[in-house]
């Protein structure tokens, strides 16, 4: 562990202009609000007494994402208009929830950059770039995203993609200290927002898809000193166990699981509850994915796919509830954990709630972890339900796929609900879930020797083969779902078709806000990309704004000088085109707002222009195998990209092996996150991959031509018959 005091000089000399701001008296600047991120324990615990602020990730420690503001409501939301926007200098996925404290918006972007804006005018106050090395992108399973900062006593805390935890002076945007929360020789990443409680910054990380061992740590907010760390899964028993829980957990594993790390990385949902003094940590999936390959003969694989409750002061274990024992389908339980007081069977219960990736909505006792209820909120086929006597899922034996027998799972590995924040309105008593109903054909594979990139031990090639079979179940729908957590039943829904709904915000004005973006791999799919408001009680759409890009992040609401604002981060290409312009920005709305986005930039439609097919059958087989293994997780199954990363069938480099190799083997695009794969791919294999993609490009071009031809004679025929 290394603590680097970067700018203690700067921190001691805030009034000196070299530190970013002019020579105004300390804490006062006529052009900017008086206070900067001035939050502490008392203010955060009593966040509901500050309805105009958004001081922590889910607004209050309970992470309900509910705004008590009522100025914007069902009666007048039709008059909501853009009042300012701010462009980001980075594209790729934008998933950040802004903080808004004392009139300043603090927001992060892809590549872990941070911006501060005047919340009323949109004036940029400062910008901070931690300079994450471009090659770190290859360690991220799911893009170089960041979900936001935490605030505490004049500092902001940023988890950078490359595993650094960085304290930033909220007034100047200058770093104060930074620590490495990871072993820098290992492919860990941070995409989640840190949480701060009782002077401790709590942070996890991603890495299960890369065979890492997950853990959660707490750091002193002032100094960056590590205070406690709790591992999610046991390490090698020969090295001794860190605590009694690890010894207990080891009994639920088989084989030599520590060689693949086990997984469990807690990459998103962490919630502190002042009432119980506990931190609830949502833990990740197993590594590799199929449980029988990960740990032959093992049992539940604790503490994967669970919520674990730790004492905030000591990091000691208090309770856990495992949602998916012997997890095999990438069913992380890292989703948002919301604390609420519900009346269940006539009794007030202090509960934690989670809409799990595995498709079930869980209500647990916040103090003890006792299962109160669980019900599936989308169709589920890996389990037939939850046995309330044992608290365990009734697992469908068919769902354990092998190398021989695939299983089309509901939900898919994308999950019934992932990082997209949900919200809970204590007024309607409903939870608003960005839900997904989707399927995926899992087939196991003993391929765990991938020298770089993800090591999942599933066969993308065999999945692609199953997907080509029209008989294979294929479900793909994004849904805004209003869920009653007491009755455990759906109250209303809005379908987004094959698109995806983003994070939600519930307000005391009777509204639910949500954006939409693209979905999974679907050729030619065009999804309307809007930010909309719905009635919280029945789902009627009342207002919508064309955002020019996908809006998937969690919206927030705040108040400055008596006016209520709604803010959301936009920017997501999925379902769009990788080569489309960068529309990543922060959008801010108020009643009567009259700002307008610049008109969309016209781009010529991309054209399939591959060279003639080449390569022997043997080469094409190798090409498909290597593509599936090394390229498909980013560039799409079967060479068909969902738009998040370039669709290689359209790449001009298909015309030149030299140009192709310069990127794939030479690392010409490392700065963009596309590193050299020379460690994993030989020049012969690179040629085979180019042959395979060229073949797929030619097939797509033929489909396009056939569709054009089919359209043309139909018109002619119609004319002739008249
Ligand atoms: Ca995962």
Boltz pocket constraint, residues with backbone or C-beta under 6 A from the ligand:
constraints:
  - pocket:
      binder: B
      contacts: [[A, 208], [A, 209], [A, 284], [A, 285], [A, 330], [A, 332]]
      max_distance: 6.0
